[in-house]
Amino acid sequence: MNYLADYVTKIKQTNPELAESLRISGEDFSSKHLDTFSFNEHSSGLLFGHVQSGKTGQMLAAAAAAADKGFKFFVLVTTDNVLLHKQTLERAKSSLGGFMSGFNVLGETEEQQFYTIAHSMPTMLVLKKNQKVLKTWCNNIKNNSKFKDEALFIIDDEADASSLNTKINQQEQSTINHWLEEIRNQATSSLYLHVTATPQSLLLQLADSRWKPKFAFYIAPGKKYLGGDFFYAENSPCLRVTKDNEKDDLIKSDTTPEGFRKALLTYLVTAGNMLLTKEATGCSFLVHPGVKIAEHEKVEEKAKKFLEGVKQDLATGASTLTFDLKDCWNDLNKTKKSMAPFDEIINFLKSGMPNVNIVTLNSKTLDGTTYDNGLNILVGGNTLGRGVTFPKLQTVYYCRSAKTPQADTTWQHARIFGYDRDPELCRIFSPAPLIKLFQELNEANNALFHVLRTKGPESIKVLTPAGTKPTRSNVVLKDDLMIVTGGVNYFPSLPQTGNLEPLDKILGAKDYEGEIPLTEVEQILKLTEVEPADTWTQHSFQKCVEALHKNDRKKTCKLIVRVNRNISKGTRTLLSPDDRDLVGQYPDSMVLTMYRINGQIDKGWEGKPLWVPNIKFAEGTCFYYQMEK
């Protein structure tokens, strides 16, 4: 039986375009990485793609292709998230499973079936990365003689979450890592496929580690995918800036902060338009207030109270609400010219609007909670990340903040990425520092993906800046670990006017292009001052340069100097198009660009000139370091 062809046929019934993509990637994966597998080794690889770009379908295609090559035993592990595990199990059963054909797909409660299934068909276990679950199934596998001599194909979904040894610095082994290794050891040979959109921690593994991917296979998104390049581009139409301190107002005060109010009203207009025009039968709004359950409950309470007030104001025809809704309609109409007339949306909200379901998603959420249809406001923290899909998500309110956000974890919260969104109605409400952070993460992810696609995992050079708490290259990313990625343009959006005279002396008074030693780069960066709230302060660029210098004493830096620049404060991009192209001409070099901005008051400055840096390290160079607390 041709399992890949059968899988593609099932997908084709509902999504012909996706089916063709799965066929191509499955065949490509097979020729590149399955044809060379000896069935006498333990190997590992990386399947990577963008957040919410369809990796689940692709990893199942890889499994089907592996079944065609002779693999009969598969273990697919998900994060310890009930929602994600349920989604994945249902997806595997519907697309791979089948009576008298296809795979035996079993969930973690189907132990009896595991011992009685027909061995002629490939078997896939779908398990959560949970200590009890993995231990139980390790014993089940050990005691089932049918699979004693079978090669094992392990698919680790969200492989950078909990799978790696988080206790390696203590010379111990973390529990999940132990049981995954034990499951792997039950087989005489295995292929371990790490699947993730954020492979940073996997690249930290030592070259001889069994957890280090030996190859990387990229999953390109479909044509209709909306990801970081859409939502966090320099000219993105989706971004709406809120005040930095709104989280305090949202959680601690009795009032509804302006940004949250605007986001909720925008969502109501969006949902009203989509239902009225029959564009969709549902619409979702996502709120990231923080990780604490008490915060989720507070936001749920505040959202309910606000919606009750809106309902009353609609009934009485309150002019203030009408004005605010019209303001939201005007904003959405800028990007969607086919919006239903405002009066029709208002009348629909008054009479035909279905109830809005407010759902908190955290460790207290009951199994079976649904949000696939109708209108849903979803409130949560970490549960909102790591692979869980939210249909027709159109509006996001993000007020989470962290002093030292973990790059891969933060990027996983980009739940608005996906396929079934209306791009003209998408809106993200967020404070400027978080928007800047997501823009940097998008650029960093693109740079990292480029190197992985063109050169592979072994080409990533990991450096640890001196003066920080050192982390060995096989340590899993910690909550206070920062990442600076080569190929990314980093610049402060809130620079200060200090040290103008010494910087003038070093950099001169005219445009210039040349090379300087790294010691001079360190000196320039040391003189650069920014406001404390700027994300630039979270990156130790000076220490990164020191680490680069220590690694190669002969290394130099390209320097580009530009003077007499008129740029607004808080700009989303610093470099001009010509200078960005110029910097891009040096992919294998570090480039420091220094702009002397005139600092006019009408541009948001203090009326004084200042120097603003833009730094880009060589592609493939990554700096991992813990921030000092």
N, C-alpha and C positions, 0 to 999 in steps of 0.2 A: 504493500500500500504506500502511496505517496502522501505522507502526512502534511507536508507543506502545501501541496496542491489542494488537499481537502480543507485545510485551514483557510487558505485564500478564498476558496469557493464559498465558505460560510460567511466570511467578511464581505464578499462581493454582493451578497444579497441585500445588504443595507448601505454599503459604502464602496462603490466600485473604484473610486479614486484611491482610497486607503488600501484596498485589496491589492492593487497593482504595486503600490509602494512597498507593501509587506512582501510580496513575491520577489521583487528586485533585491530588497535588503536581505531576505532569507537566503536567496541563492548566492549573493555576494558574501555573506557571512560564512556560508558553507564552503565556498571555494577558497576563501582566504584563511580560515581558521579551523574548519572541521576536517578538510581533506588532509591537513598536515598532522592531525592528532593521532598518536600512535596506539592508543588504548593500552599503553604500558607506562603511563606517567601521571603525575599530578600537576596540572597546569592551571593558569588563571589568566583572565582577560578582563577588559573594561568595555562595557557597552554604555556609551554616554550620548546624551542629547539634551536639548533645552527643557526647562521646567514646563510640565504639562504639554509636551509636544507629541505625546503618543508612544512613550517608551514601553508601556505595558503591552501594547499590540506587537511591538517590534521584538520584545524579549520572548513572547510566545511564538513568534515566527522563527526565532533562533532555536527554540526548543523543538518545534516541528521539523526544522531542517536537520537538527541533531538526531531526531528519531529516524529520519531517512538514512542517516549514516550509521545506524546500528545502536544508538543509545536506547536503552529500555527503561532506565530508572532516573527520575528527575525529582529534585526537591526545590521548590520555590519558596523562599522566605521573605516575608514582609516585615515592616516595622511592627512594634507591639501596639498597634492602633486598630481597634475593632472595626472602625469604618473602612480603613484602607484594606484590611485583610478581607473583609466581606466583599468589597468591590472587586478585589483581585481574584478571589475564589470563584465568584459568580462569572466573571469574565473568562476565566480559564475553563470552567465547566461548559459554558455555552459555546465557546469557539474551538476548543480542543477536544472536549469530551464527546462521546457518542456511543449509542448502543451497537454492539457488534463491530464497531469501527472507531477509529480515533483513539484518544487516550483514556485510561482510567484516571480521573481527576478526583482526589480525595481531600477533604478538609481534615482539620486536626481532631475532630470528634469521631471520625469514621475508622476506628481501629479494627473493628471486626471485619469490615470489607477489605482492609489491607491484607489480611491473611487468607481471604477466600477469592480474591480477584483472579481473572485469567492472566497468566503470565505472558501470553502471546501478544498482548497489547502493551504499549508503553504506559508506565504508571507515573503520575505526577502527584506529589504531596504538596499542599499549599499550607504553610505553617507560619505563625507569628514568631518573631524573635523575642520569645518569652522563655524564661528559665525553665519553668515547669513543662511547657509544651515541647521544647527542644530536648529536654532530658527524656521525657516519655517516648518521643519518637525515635530518639537515638537507640533506646532499648528495643523498640518495635523493629527497627531496621536490623539490629543485631540478631534478633530472634527469628527473623523471617528468612529462611534458607533460600527462597526464590531469588533473592537479590545478592546472595553472598559473593558471586563472581562477576557481577555486572558492573560495568563502568558507571560512574555517577556523574550526572550533569546537574550542578547546583546553580540556581539563579538567585542572586542576592539582590532583591529590589531595595533601593535606598541603601546601598552597601556601605556608605560612609556613616550611617546612623547605627551605632551600637555594636556593629559586627567586629570592629577592630579591637585590639587589646588596649583597653583604657587604663590598665594598671602596670604597664610595662616599666614605668619609672620606679615602681615599688618592687620590681623583680617578681611580680605575680601575674596571674592571668585572670582577666575579667570573665564573668560567668558565661555570658552569651558567646564570647569568642571561644571559650573552652568547648561548649557544646557544639558549636558549628564545626570546630576542628574535629571533635569526636565523630560527628556524623560523616565528615569527609574521610576520616580514617577507616570507616567501615568498608570502604570500597578499595579494590586493588588498583584502580586508576580513576581519575576524576578530572573534570573541567569545571572550574569555578568561575562563573561569569558575574562580575561586579556590575550592577546597573545603577546609574545615578546621573543627575544633572549637575552635581557639585562634587567632582572627584578630588578636591584638594587634599583631603586627609589620606586618600589612597596613595597619592603621589609621595607622601612622607614615609612610606614603608621602605625598609632597606632592600637593596637590589636582590639579595638572596632570600628574602622573606617569601613564604608561600602566599602571603597576602598582598604582595606587590604584583599588579597586573603586568603581564609579559607582552600584551598587545592591547591596542585601543581600536574600537570599532565605533565609528560615528553614525548616529541616526539623524539624518536631515529632517527637519520639520516639513509638514505639508505646505502647500501653497497658501492656504487660508489661515495659517498659524499666526497668532498675534503674541509676540514675546517682548523681550527687553528692547529690541531695536525699534519696536513700535511705541511702547508705553514710555520708555525713558530716553528717547531720542532728544536731541537738542531742541528741536521744534515740535515736540509732541503736543498734540491738541488735547490730550487727556488730563494733564496735570493741573491741579488747583492747589495753591499754597495756603496753608492754614497757619495760625499763630503757633510759635514754638511751645508755649506753656498750656496748650489746650488740654493736655492729659490731666493736669491738676484740676482744672475747672470741671472736666468731665467726671472725674472720680470723686472729688471732694466737695464741690459746691452743689447747690440746689438748682442752679440755672443750667440751661443748655448752651454750651459754648457755640460761638458763631459758626465755626467750621463744621461742627457736627450737625447743627441745624441746617446749614446749606447743603451738606451731603445728603441728609435724609429727604429734604424737599426735592433735590435733584433726582434722587432715586424714585420718589413717588411720581414725578413727571415722566421719568424714563419708563417706569413700569406701566403707567397709564397709557403712554403712547404705544408701547409694544403690544399691550392687550387690546387696545382700541383698534389698532391697525391690523390685528391678528398676526403680527410678526412672530409672536411666541405665546405660549400658554403659561409661561412663568418668567420670573426675573428675581435675581438675588442681589443682596447688599451685604458686604463683608466688613466687619469692624475688628481691628486689632488694638485693643486697649492695653494689653499686657499679659503676663503669664498667670497672675493670681486669680483664683476662682472668685474671690470677693469683688474683684474689678469687673469680671464678666457679669456678675449678678447686678452690680450697680449700673452698668451700661444697659443691661436688659430692662431694668426698672425704669431708667431714664428714657429709653426708646419707647416703651409702652406708654409712659405718661405723655411724651411728646406727641405720639400718634393719636392719643385720645384728644389732646388739645386741638390737633389739626382737624379731626373729625367734627368737633364742636364748632370750630371756626368756619369750616366749609358749610355747615348747616346754617350758620347765621350770616354767611357772606362777609366775614371780617375783611376789611380792606387791606390791612397789613399783610395777612396771609396771601391774599390775591396778588398783591404787589410782589411779594417774595417768590411766589410760584411763577409769576410772569418773568421775573428776573432769571430764574432757573431755566424756563422755557427758552428765553432769548439766548442764553448761553449754549444750550443744547442745539438750538437752531443754527448756530454758527457752523457746526460740523455736520448736522443732518438737516438738509434743506427740505426733506420730505416729511417733516414733523406734522402730526395732526394739528389742526388749528387749536390755539390755546383755549378758546371757549369750550371746544368739544372735550378737551382733556379735563377742564375744570368740572364740567357737567358729569363726565364719567367718574371722576373722583368722588363727586357728591352722591351719585346714585348706583353706579355699576361696579365700583372697585371692590374686588374680593378682600377678605381679611388678610392682614399681613401676619405671617407666622414668625415669631421671634424665637430663635433657637440658640442656646448656648452650647458650645462644643468644647468639652473638657473631660476630665476624668470622672465627672459626675453624670455625664450624658448617658441616658438610658439606651441600651441596645435596641435597635429598630427605629431610632429617630430618623425621620425622612425630611428631605428638603428638595426633592427632585422636581416638584411641580408647584404651581401657584407662586405667591409672593413670599419671599423669605429674607429675614434679616438674621445673619449668622454672626454670632459674637464668640470670640475665643482667643486663645494664645497659640501655644505650640501645636495644638491639635489641628490648627488651620493649615499647617505645613505638611511636608513630606508625602506628596502623592495623592492626597485626597482631592477629588474633583468636585467642583461646585458648578452645576449647570446654569447657563445663562447669567453668569456673574457679570454685572455691568458697572457697579459702583463700589468703591473701596474707600474706607476711612481708616487711615493709618496714623495712630498717635504713639505707637510704641517707640521707646528710645532706649539706648544703652550706651554707656561710656565707651565700651570696646566691643562692638557687635561682632559676632563670629560670621565671617563672610558666607560660608556655605549654608549655615542655618538661616541667616537673614534672607538670602536669595530664595530659599525654599518657601518663604512666605508669599512669594509672588503668585498667589492663587488666581489672579485675574488673567494670567497667561492662558492661552488655549485656543480653541477653534470655534466654539458656538457663540462667541460674543459679537455684538453689533459694534464694529469699530467706531462708528460715528456717534455712538451714545455712551462710550466708555468714559468714566471719570475716576481719577484717583485724587483724593483729598489727603494732603500730607504736609507736615512742616518742611521748610526748605532744606534743613540739614539731612533729613531722611531721603528726600528726593535726590539730593547730591550724592548721598551714599549709594542709592540704588543705581544711579547713572554710572558711578565708578565701578560697581559690581558688575553691571552689564558689560562695560568695556573690558573689565578684567576677565570675565567669563569668555568673551569672544576671543581675547588674546590667548588664553589658556587652551581653548578649543582648537584654535588655529595651529598651535604648536603640536598638540596631540594628534591632530589629523595629518599633519605633514611630516612629523618627525617621530612621533610615538612617545610612550611614557618615559623611556630612558633619556630623552633629550631635555627633560625638565631639571634645571639646576636649582637646588634648594640651598639657600644661604641663611644663616642665623646672625643677625646683627649683634656685634659685641656690646656689652654694657646692659643688655636685657637679660632676663632669666633664660638661659639657653635651653633649647629643646632639641633632643636628638632627632635625626631625620626619620626615625620610625615611631615617633610619638603621635598619637591621635590628637587632632585639633581639640583644644580646650576652649572653655567659654571666653577666656580672656586672651586668646591667641589672635593676632592680627596678621593679615596677608597683604603684601604689596606685590603686584604681578607685573612682569615685564610686558612691554607693548602697550601699556595704558598711560594716557596723559593725566597726571595728577596735578591739581592746582587748587589754591585756597580761594573760596568765594568771598571770604570776609577778612582780607588782609588789612594790616595797620600801617601807619605812616612812619614808623620808627626807623632809625638807622639809615636815613636817606643819604647823608653825607658820605659815610664810609662805603656804601654801595655804589654811589656815584663815582667815587674814586677808583673802585675796582672795575666797574662795568663801562665807564666812559659816558660820553654825551652824544653818541651817534650809533646808527644801526651797524651791527657787526656780526660776523659769523667766523668761528674758528674752533680751536681745541684748547682745553685747559686741563691741568692735572686734577686728580680727584681731591687732593688736599684743598685746592681752591674752591671746588664745589662745596666741600664741607664748610668752609669759611662763609661762603655766600648764604648757604642755608641757615647757618647759625645766626646770621644777621637778619634773616627774614622773620617778621612778626605778624601774627594773625590773632583774631579774636578767639577767646577760649571756646566758644560754641562751634567753631569751624571744625569740620571733619578732618582737616589737614593736621590738627593737633593730635589725632589718634594714630597717625602714621609717623614712625620715627625715620623720616627720610634721611636725615643726617647720619643716623646709625646704620641705615642700609648702605649708604655710600661708604662708610667706614668698613663695613663687612666686605664690600666689593673690593675696596682698596687692599684690605688684608689678604683677600683671596688672590689678587693679582696686582702687584706693586706697579706694574708698567701700564696698567689700564688708564685711559684718558676719557674725557667727556667732550662731546660736541657742545659748543656754546653758541646760542643765538641771542643777540641783544636787539631789542626794538625800543625806540624812545618816542616821546610825543604821541602817546596813544590816548584816545578818548573812548573809554569803555565804561559801561555802567556797573555799579556795585551789585554783587549777587548774580552776575551773569552765569548762564548755564554752560558757556564755553568761553575760554580765554583766547585761544589761538585763532588768528585769522585763517581763512581757507588756504591761503598760500603757505602760511607758516605750518599749518597742520600737514599739508602735503610735503613740505620740506622735512619736517620731523620724521614723517613716514618713510623717507628715503634712506633712513639709517636704522633698519630693523635690528641689526646686531650690535648696536652701540647705545650707550647712555646719552641722552640729549637733555640739556638744561636750557630752557628758553626763559629769558628775563624781559618782562615788559615794564617800561617806565610809564606809568599812567598819570595823566595830568591831574586827576582827582577833582574834577569840577563838582560843585555843590549840586548842580542840576542833574548830575549823573549819580547822585546818592552818596558822594564822598564828602570829606570835610573841607574841601577847598585847598588841599595840599597835595603835591605830587607824591607818588609812592612807587616802590618796585614790587612786582608780583611775579613769583616763579611758576613755571610749568616744568615738571620733571617726568621723563619717560626712561625706564630701564630697558635693556636689551630683551628681545623676545626670548622666552624660555627660561628667564631668570625669575625666580620666585623667592621672596623673603618671608620667612615664617618666624614670628617671635611673640613672646608673651609680653603684655603690657605691664608696666610696674603699677602696683596698686597703691 
